């Protein structure tokens, strides 16, 4: 068993020409606690026995209580010092970046739009070069960026880019007169300055919420930014795969969304206000889910065209799965717990397939798709049929409408879905020269995750929106959005939850690598289970499971991977649980 080790490190950040203090409420508490510990150490011994006691845990979705105390320009600073001070000061969003604007000429300050673009970079890689007395070139290595809609994009290339800054004297002091749009934020400080929020839309059946992650500066206007982005709708790649209860012309009737006593007052204007209670309930649910991570918001008061909305938020369908592993062991399919295999209600325990390679179970358990080297077999309410007898298929997936997805690994453009009425093709535009290693639907059935390999030795994790016709039959995919690209060979990928995916790859040196990736967010590497060849998500990162070729099954825990069973042939994918 591989144990994941945690290392506590201190980080020293260069503040350039202008030192920067970081003040947090938690930091002040930690400082007070540290002083108390030092004081108590003079008269108290450290206990050497007794159990470890668990302290209070901060909520995972809480916004960081962080405020960067920025410093204004120093007297007689040269252009390079002014530039470094400006970059540091721009990490403080207080009063619409008031301190950062002190580094700009009045004319440029009036036209500077800090939210237009954010470049996330490695501070240690920054290089300044004077291009003239009044110009400075900045070389930096971006690791990500955020556009004006709050969409984050991780950048895998480590090639530097160059930006040019122009300076003018104002009352004898150098100030920035022209600069690239937006902000530069160092990677280690990014999640202190920006917070992630999941805009929530519906799948086309209005039953399940589909999140889209956006990143906004941590400041008092965050609630307004979130609501405005929600009303503007999803990104292009997702727009044809989800629906929103808000009318297309819905807009804020005021400039802001004020919060009083933890109640967010959302005032909307709608031209065609023929909305019923069901629409209002769905709108409230979208607002509640989208504002969930804002700690200053406890409830929502909504008005439409000046009229208070008296409605209760709708209740979405759950996308949680059974916490037990669904497996095939010695030819039987069932839930595995404490070493015992128990039947899955509504699912045949004997799939009657020799050497199954994969199993996928629909949320209502009416459809089971089985992948084999000879093709794809489906069970519909217990009835067995061969849905695709082509060779070289990726492990099949099943959606919550009962369609079985079948993708040829070398010719993904020939992808089909099989329903009760037959087989239909799915329009898609796949990256040229890609070989598909894995394909898996999110449990909302609105997004498809794929892991692709290329001849140049790279592997890429991508996601696309699922498009359906009026009858709900899958008809196409949106353009793919790249989540990450690495050197190596793809092994498997899975949905960890509605916002996070995991990929398993074989690195350039033959090592097994596992990475968690937020869809629309940041990635992190975790310790791999040795020999893992497939991974399946559960209900969060600590229910991620891995299976080796020799049948060893493990589940990820906080401290690493815990071995749970042997003699497992297939680790099945669950799409949910019956309502």
N, C-alpha and C positions, 0 to 999 in steps of 0.2 A: 504494500500500500504506500502510495506517495503522499507525504504530508506537506501541505503548503505552509511555508514559514512567512511570518510577518516581520518586517524590519522597520523600526521606528528611526527615522533620520531627521536631521535638521537641515534646513535649506538656507543658504545665504544668497540673497538676490542683490545684484548690483542696482543701485538707484541712480547711476549716472552722476551728473553734476549736482543733482539735488536729492538729498536723502528723503526717504519716504517712510513715514510711520504708518502702521496698520493698526487700527483700533477696532476691537470687537467686544460685544458684551460677553461672549463666551471667553474671549481672551482675558478680560478683566477678572472674570470668575476664576479662570485658571491661574492667573497671577496671584490672586488672593489665596487660593488653595495652596499654591507653592510656598507662599510666605508662611502659611499656617503649618505646613509640613515641616519647614525649617525650624519654626518656633517649637513645635512639639517634639522634634528630634532631640532637643536639649534635655528633655525630662522624661521621655518615653522610649521604650525599646520597641523595635519592629517585631511583631508576632512571628513566631517560627512554627506555629501549628494552627490547626483550624482550617475550615474550607474557604475557598475564594468566594467572596460575595459579589453579586452582580449589582452594578450601579444603575442609575437611570440612563436610558438610552434616548438620545435626541431623535426626533422623527426624521425618517430618511428623506421626506419630501419637503422639509422645511427650508426656506430660503436662508442663506448664510447671513448672520447678523454682522456684516462687515462694512466698514467705511474706511476708505483710504484717505488719510489726511494729506492732501496735496500742498506743495509749497509753490509760491509764485516765483517769477524770474528774479535771479540775483542781479544786483547792480553791476553794470559793465560786463555782463556775460557775453562771450563770443557766440557766433552762430551755432557751433557744435554744442555748446553747453545749453543754449536755448532749445535746441532740438531735443536733446536728451531730457531736459526738464519738462518739455511739452509732452513727450511720450509718457513720462511718469505721471504727470498731473492729469492726463486724460483717463487714468484709471479711477479717478474720483468723479462720479456722475452727479455729485451734489450741485443743486441750482443750475441744472443744464450745463454742466462742465464749466462752471464759472471760473475756476482757477486755471484750467487749461486755456481758456480764451484770453487770459492775461498774456500769454505768449504770442498771440496773434495781433496783427495790425487791426485797427477798428474795421476797416473795409473787409478784410478776409474773415474776421470773426462773424460778421453779419451774414456771410455766405457759406460759412463752414457748417456742414451737416454731419455730425459725428455718427449718427445712426445709419448712414448710407451704406457703410461697409466696415467690417472689422477684420483685420488680419491678425491671426494668432501666430506668434512666432517664438523662437528660442532666443531668449535675451542674450545668452552668451555668444551667439553667432552674429550679433549686430556689428557692423563695421561702418564707420563714418569716414568720408573722404571729401575734403574741400574741393569743389569744382571751380570756384571763383571766390572773390571776396564776399559776394552776397549769395552764394549758392553752396549747398552741401548735398552730397549723394549718400544715401543710406542703403547699405546692403543688408538684407535680412533673409532668414530661412523660414518660410511659412510652414506651419503644420496644420493649419485649418483656416477657414474664413466663414464669416456670417454675412449674409446679404441683408438688404433693408427690410425684408419680410421676416427676418429672424431665422432663416434656414441655414443650418450649419453644414459645412462640407469639410470632411477630413482630407488633408493633402498628404499623399504617400511619398511624393518626390521630395528629396532633400536638396534640390538645386536652389541656390540663392536667387533672389530678385533684387532689382535696384530701383529705388525711389529718389526723386529729386525734390529738394525744398528750396524755395527762394526767400530771401530776407530783405527787409528794409529797416531803416532807422526811424524810430518814433521818439521824438524828444531826446535824441541822442542815444537811444537804446535799441539793440537789434530785436526785431520781431519777425515772425513768420508771415510772409506776404502771399505765399502760394504753397500748396501741399496737395498730395493725393487725397482723394476722398476718404472719410472715415477715420477709424482708430487703429492703433497698433497696441495689442495687449499680449504680454508674455504668457506662454502656455501655463506656467505654474500658478498664475494669478487669475486665469480666465474664469474658472468656476466661482471665484470670489466676486468678480465684477459682473458676470452674467449668470442667469439661472435658466434652467430648461423648464418649459411648460408644454404639456401635451394638449394641443387643440383637438377637440373631440367632435367627430362627425359620425354619421350612421352608415351602416352597410345598407345596400339597396332594399332590404326587407324591413328596415326600421327596427331591428331587434338588437343589434350589437353595436357598441361604440368602436370606432376606428380612430386611433390617435395619430396625430402628426406632430412631431416634436419641433418646437421653435425655441430660440434663445433670445432673451431680452435683458437689457441692463437692469441690475438690481437697484431700483429707485421707486419713488412714490408713484410714478406714472406707469408702472408695470401692469397694473390691472387694466388701464385704458388700452395699452398696447395689445394685451391678450384679447380683449373683447373686440377691438378693431380688426385684428388679424382673423378672428373667428368669423366675423361678418364678411370679411373679404373672401373667405373660402379657402379650400385646400390648394396645395401646389399643383402644378399642371399634371405631373405624373399620376396624381391620385384623384384628380377632379372627376374623371369618368368612372370611378370605382366606388364613390361614396355619395351620400346625399346629406343635405342640411335642412333642418326645420326652418331656418331663417329665410324669408323671402329674398330674392336676389337684390331687391332695392332697399333692404333693411339697412339702417345706418344709425349711428348715435345722434340723438337730437341735441346733445350738449358736447362740449369739447372734451370732457373728461368723464370718467366713471368714479365719482367720489365714494369714499368708504367712511361710514360713520358708525362707531360702535360695532365694528366687524361686519356691518351690513353694506354690501356693494349695491349702489343705486344705479341700475342699468336702464337708461331712458332711451327708447328706440323710436324712430320715425319710420313709418312704412306707408307707401303710397296706396297700395291696395290692401286694406286691413281686413280682409275676409278670412280671418284666422279663427279656428275653433279651439276648444279646450285641449284636444289632443296635440295640436300644433304647439300651443303654449307649453304643455308639459314636456314636449320634446326639446323646445328651445331652452327651458329651464335646466333640463338635464345636461344639454351641451354646455351651458354656462357653468353649471356646478362642476362638471368634470374638467373643464378647461381651466377653471380658477382654483382647482383643488390644491395646487402647490403654493398658493399665495397665503402666507400665514396671517395676514391682516384681514382676510375675508373669511367670515364664518357662515354667512348666508347671503342670499341675493333677493333684492326687491326689484321687480321689473315692471316698467310701464311701456305701453305702446300707444303712440300718438296722445300722450298725456293721460291715458287711462290706466289705473293700476290693474295688473294682471293677478287674478286670484286663482292660482292653479298649483297643482302638486307635480313635482318633477317626475317624469316617466322612470320606470325601472328597467334597465337594460338586461339582456340575457347574459348570464355568466359565461366566461370563457375559461373557467378553471377546469382542470382535469382531475381524475381520481389520483390521489396521492400515491397509490400503489403503482408499481411498474407493471405494465402489460407486456407479457413476454410469450414466446413460444419456447417450450422446453420439452424435449423428448416427444415432439409431435403434437403437444397439446397447447392450446392458446388460453391464457387466463391471467388473473392478477396474481402477482407474486408478493407475498408478505411473510416475514419470519420463516422463510424457507419452505413455505407451503403454497401450492398453486390452487387457486379457487376459480370457479367459472365466472365469466363476465356475462351478466344477465343480458339476454337478447343476442348474444354472439355465439356462433358454433365453437365448441371447444376443440373439435377436430376439423382442421381445415383441409385435410385430404390432399395436401400438396407435398410432394417429395422435395426436400431441401429448399424450403422457402427462404428467400433472401431478405424480405421485408414485409411488414404488415402495417396498414393504416386503417384506423377505425373512425367512422364518422361520429359526430357528437351525439346523435340519437341512437347510435349503434345499429342502425338498420343496414348499413353498407360497410363491408370489410374488403379492402383491396390487398392482394397478396402479390408481391413481386417475385419472379423466379427467373432463372436463366433462359427459360423457354417463352417468357412473355408475362402478361398480367392476368391474374384471375380475380374475379369479384364475387362476393356473396351478397345477395340482396334478399333480406329477410330470410336468410338461410339457403336460398337457391344459388347454386354455383354456376358460373359461366366464364368463358374465356373472352376477355374484352379486347385484348391486343396480343397477337402471337408473333409480333416482330422481335427479332433478336436485338441485343444491345440497348435495352431500355433502362432508363434511370428508375430507381425505386418509385413506384406509383404513389400518388397522394389522392385523398378523397376530400371533397368539400362538404359543406353542411347542407347543400341541396342534393346530395347523393351522387354527384358526378365524380367519376374516377379519371384522374389526369394521367396521361401516358406520354412520356417525353423520350424520344431517341437521343442517346447521349451525343452522337456525332452529327445528327441532323435535327436539332431541336425545332427547326422551322416546320417539321412534320408533326408537331405536337397535336394530340387529339384529346377530347374528353368523351367519356362513355357514360350515357345516362340510361334510364329505363327504356327510352324510345330508340336508342341506337348511338352511333358514334358520329361526332361532328368535329371538324377541324377548328383550331383556334388560331386566329391571326396574331402574328408576333414578328418583331424585328429583333433578332438576336445579334450580339456582337459577332463580327466576322472572325472565323477561325477558332471559335470557342468550342470546347468539349465540356458537356455538362456532367458534373460529378454528383450533384445533389439538387433536388427541387422540393420545396415544401411550402405549403400554404399556411398563412397565419390562421388562427382559429376564428377570425372574423370572415374568412374566405374571400377577402377583398384584396389581399396582397400576396404575391408569390416571391419567395426567396430562392435564389439560385446560387450555386457555387460553380464557377467556371475555371477551366484550365486553358492555358495558351501554349503554343509551341515554343515561346521564348522563355519558358520556365517560370512563369508567373501564374498566380491563381487570384481570382477576383470574386468578391462577394457582392451580389447585386440584388435589387428588389424592383418589382414592377407592380402596377395596379392591375387588377382583374376587371375586365369589362364584360358586361352581360347584356343580352338582348331583353326585350320587354317581358319575355317569359322566364327570365332568370337563367337562361342557358349561357355558359361562358362562350364569348365570341371573339375575344382578343385580349391582348396585353398592351399596357402603355409602354412608352419608352423605358428602358431600364435605367435605374439610378445606381451609380456605383457607391458602395459603402466602404470598401477597402480593397487594396491590391497589395499582394506580398509575393516575395520570391518563395517558390515551393510548389507542391502538388496538393490539390484539394482532395480531402478524404470525405468529409461530411459536413453538413450545416443543419441547424435547427432553430426554431423559434423558442426562446427562453420564456418570454411573456409577450404581451402585446406591443412592447416598445423595444425589446432587446432580442438579439439573435446571437448565436454562437457558431463558430466555425472551427473545424478540426483539419489541420493541414500537416503535411510532411515537409519539414524545412529542408533547405539546401544541403545540410549535413546528415539528412536522414532522421532528424529529431522530430518528435511529435509535438506540435504546438496547438494550443487552444486559446481562442480569443473571444471575448465578449464584445459586442458592437451594438451601440444604440442606433436605431434607425433614425437618422437625422441628428446623430450626436457623436459621442466620442467612444473610443475603443480602449480596452484594457486586456492585458494578457493574464492568464491564470495558469496554474500548474496543470499539466496534462496527466491523465491516468495512463500509466505505461502500457503500450500496446493497443490503445483504443483504436477501433476502426469504425465505430458509429456512435453518434450522440443523439439523445432525444430530450427535449425540454419537458419540464413539469410545471410547477407553479412558482416560478422564480429561479434565480441562479443557484439556490441551495437545494433544488430538486433536479438539477441537470444530471442525467445519467449517461454512462459510457459503457460500451461493450467491446470486448476484445475478440479476436478471431478464435481463440480457444475457449470462449464461452464464459469468461469472467465478467461479472456485472458489478459496477460501482456507482455510487451516488455522491455528488459533490456536497460537502459540508463546509462550514465556515473555515475549518482548519485544513481542508484538503479533500481527498477522495476517500470514501469509506467503502471497502469491499463488502458486498452484500450477498452474492450468490455465484454459483458456478453451474456449468452444464446448461447455460442459456443459449439457445440457437438464434433467436431473433428478439430484438428490443423494439416493441411496437410503438407507433405514433398515435396518440389519442388527440382527437380534434375537439374534445369537450366532454361534457357529461349530459345525460338526458335531463330535460326540464321536468 
